[in-house]
Amino acid sequence: MMTEPVYRSGFACFVGRPNAGKSTLTNALVGQKIAIASSKPQTTRHAVRGIVTREDGQLILIDTPGLHRPRTLLGQRLNDLVFETWGSVDIVGVCLPCDQRIGPGDKFILGEIAKLPRRPILVALATKTDLVSKERQLSHLVDIGEVATELAFEWAEVIPCSAVADDQIDLVRDSLISLLPEGPVYYPDGEITDEPEETLIAELIREAALEGVRDELPHSIAVVIDEILPRPDRPEDKPLTDIFASIVVERDSQKGIIIGHKGARLREIGAQAREQINRLLGTRVHLNLHVKVMKEWQRDAKYLNRLGF
């Protein structure tokens, strides 16, 4: 008797230290950029969902902020979001970059997951294989096995991979789907994220603004989309979209850094973001950016609510 093929579906998220490759891996698995990536800690601020749909299953990847020691009300809210996500997903993929030793930060994250009342399936992802030798990879895999023994849990899978070099990304995708429970189709075929376009555009502008800024500034940057309007009187085959956006900072001195000498930095941000937004929307955009100061917005509940945190 023929058995019906099993359809698997469910939710997974990646965890790891800042710059462990979580957002880059999410984008590689989805096949399109939905999460911004930067070497700055706490780049990710929203739980962005990426959707992978195949004939045998549907994997919903939730790209969450990194767990960190909160210094502001925003930091506390981001940590709450992380714990909430960990408690609700089927699988947690722990990103342990091959070019870094497993340290106290990694063990802290694993210890916190171990305390969850409903522990998800744990998969170890030895990311950034493109940056190290085969010997280093092998010793890293031994360390990954030892940390599980030390903390008394088992990895369901251990997979070396590189999102940048497209190394074993298919295997990561196959493994995650095979570990999901049987379930329904949550999203229609062809949908790759449930993020509103407005949020994705704001994130691309923030990513451009994060490039090359000093270490203390990234946390202070937020982006608000004020208006998106199709330009009237344009020929049908050459549409243009006007996007008006505000880059929000906490102090006047930061406003000066973002604008740069005679506006050079702001123009650079606009050019970089515009290229990515053109790609996202599949149409040309005119980006109108201005910078505004909201004093200490990360610590002010009223401002945080207004900015969507």
Residue pairs with C-beta under 8 A, 6 or more apart in sequence:
5 56
6 56
6 182
7 56
7 57
7 58
7 182
7 183
7 184
7 185
8 56
8 57
8 58
8 177
8 178
8 180
8 181
8 182
8 183
9 57
9 58
9 59
9 60
9 180
9 181
9 182
9 183
9 184
9 185
9 186
10 59
10 60
10 89
10 90
10 91
10 180
10 181
10 183
11 60
11 61
11 62
11 88
11 89
11 90
11 91
12 59
12 60
12 61
12 62
12 89
12 90
12 91
12 92
12 93
12 176
12 180
13 47
13 61
13 62
13 63
13 64
13 85
13 86
13 89
13 91
13 92
13 93
14 22
14 25
14 26
14 61
14 63
14 64
14 92
14 93
14 94
14 95
14 125
15 22
15 64
15 66
15 67
15 82
15 86
15 92
15 93
15 94
15 95
15 109
15 113
16 22
16 66
16 94
16 95
16 96
16 97
16 106
16 109
16 127
17 66
17 100
17 103
17 105
17 106
17 109
18 39
18 40
18 41
18 42
18 43
18 66
18 68
19 39
19 41
19 97
20 95
20 96
20 97
20 100
20 127
21 95
21 97
21 127
21 128
21 163
22 44
22 63
22 66
22 95
23 35
23 36
23 37
23 43
23 44
23 63
24 37
24 163
24 164
25 93
25 95
25 125
25 127
25 161
25 163
25 169
25 172
26 34
26 35
26 48
26 50
26 61
26 63
27 33
27 34
27 35
27 37
27 50
27 163
28 163
28 166
28 169
29 50
29 52
29 59
29 61
29 169
29 172
29 173
29 176
30 50
30 51
30 52
30 61
30 192
30 193
31 52
31 192
32 192
33 276
33 279
33 280
34 48
34 50
34 63
34 192
34 193
34 195
34 200
35 44
35 48
35 50
35 63
35 203
36 43
36 44
36 203
36 204
36 206
36 207
36 210
37 43
37 207
38 207
38 210
38 211
38 218
40 210
40 215
40 218
41 66
41 68
41 218
42 65
42 66
42 68
42 75
42 78
42 218
42 219
43 207
43 210
43 218
44 63
44 64
44 65
44 66
45 65
45 78
45 309
46 65
46 195
46 199
46 203
46 308
47 62
47 63
47 64
47 65
47 81
47 85
48 62
48 63
48 193
48 195
48 203
49 60
49 61
49 62
49 63
49 193
49 194
49 195
50 60
50 61
50 63
50 192
50 193
51 58
51 59
51 60
51 61
51 186
51 187
51 191
51 192
51 193
51 194
52 58
52 59
52 60
52 61
52 173
52 177
53 185
53 187
53 189
53 190
53 191
54 177
56 177
57 177
57 180
58 183
58 185
58 186
58 187
59 173
59 176
59 177
59 180
60 186
60 187
62 85
62 89
64 81
64 82
64 85
65 78
65 79
65 81
65 82
66 82
67 79
67 82
67 108
67 109
67 112
68 75
68 78
68 79
69 75
70 76
70 78
70 79
72 219
72 298
72 299
73 298
73 299
73 300
73 301
73 304
74 219
74 297
74 298
74 299
74 304
74 309
75 298
77 304
77 309
78 309
83 112
86 92
86 112
86 113
86 116
86 120
87 116
87 117
87 118
89 120
90 120
90 121
90 179
90 180
90 181
91 120
91 121
91 122
91 123
91 156
91 176
91 179
91 180
92 113
92 120
92 121
92 122
92 123
93 123
93 124
93 125
93 172
93 176
94 106
94 109
94 110
94 122
94 123
94 124
94 125
95 125
95 127
96 102
96 106
96 124
96 125
96 126
96 127
96 140
96 144
97 126
97 127
97 128
97 131
98 126
98 127
98 128
98 129
98 131
98 132
98 136
98 137
98 140
98 160
99 128
99 131
99 132
99 136
101 143
102 140
102 143
102 144
102 147
106 147
107 147
107 150
107 151
110 122
110 147
110 151
110 153
111 151
113 119
113 120
113 122
114 151
114 152
114 153
119 153
121 156
121 179
122 153
122 154
122 155
122 156
123 155
123 156
123 157
123 158
123 159
123 175
123 176
123 179
124 144
124 148
124 155
124 157
124 158
124 159
125 159
125 161
125 172
126 137
126 140
126 141
126 144
126 158
126 159
126 160
126 161
127 161
127 162
127 163
128 162
128 164
129 137
129 160
129 161
129 162
129 165
129 167
129 168
130 162
130 164
130 165
130 167
131 162
132 140
137 160
140 160
141 158
141 160
144 155
144 158
145 155
145 158
148 154
148 155
156 179
157 175
157 179
159 168
159 171
159 172
159 175
160 167
160 168
161 167
161 168
161 169
161 171
161 172
162 168
163 169
187 194
193 200
197 228
197 280
197 281
198 225
198 228
200 280
201 225
201 228
201 243
201 245
201 277
201 280
201 281
202 223
202 224
202 225
202 245
203 223
204 273
204 276
204 277
204 280
205 223
205 245
205 247
205 269
205 273
205 277
205 287
205 289
206 221
206 222
206 223
206 247
207 273
207 276
208 268
208 269
208 270
208 272
208 273
208 276
209 221
209 223
209 247
209 258
209 269
209 273
210 218
210 221
211 269
211 272
213 221
213 257
213 258
214 257
217 249
217 254
217 257
219 298
220 249
220 250
220 251
220 254
220 297
220 298
221 247
221 248
221 249
221 254
221 258
222 247
222 248
222 297
222 307
223 245
223 246
223 247
223 248
224 245
224 246
224 248
224 307
225 243
225 244
225 245
226 244
226 245
226 246
227 242
227 243
227 244
228 241
228 242
228 243
228 244
229 241
229 242
229 244
230 239
230 240
230 241
230 242
231 239
231 240
231 241
231 242
231 286
234 240
238 284
239 283
239 284
240 283
240 284
240 285
240 286
241 281
241 283
241 284
241 285
241 286
242 285
242 286
242 288
243 277
243 285
243 286
243 287
243 288
244 288
245 287
245 288
245 289
245 290
246 289
246 290
246 291
246 292
247 258
247 266
247 269
247 289
247 290
247 291
247 292
248 291
248 292
248 293
248 294
248 297
248 307
249 255
249 258
249 291
249 292
249 293
249 294
250 293
250 294
250 295
250 296
250 297
250 298
251 293
251 295
252 293
254 293
255 291
255 292
255 293
257 265
258 265
258 266
258 269
258 291
259 265
259 266
259 291
260 266
260 267
260 268
266 289
266 291
269 289
270 287
270 289
273 287
273 289
274 285
274 287
277 285
277 287
278 284
278 285
294 300
294 303
297 303
297 304
297 307
298 304
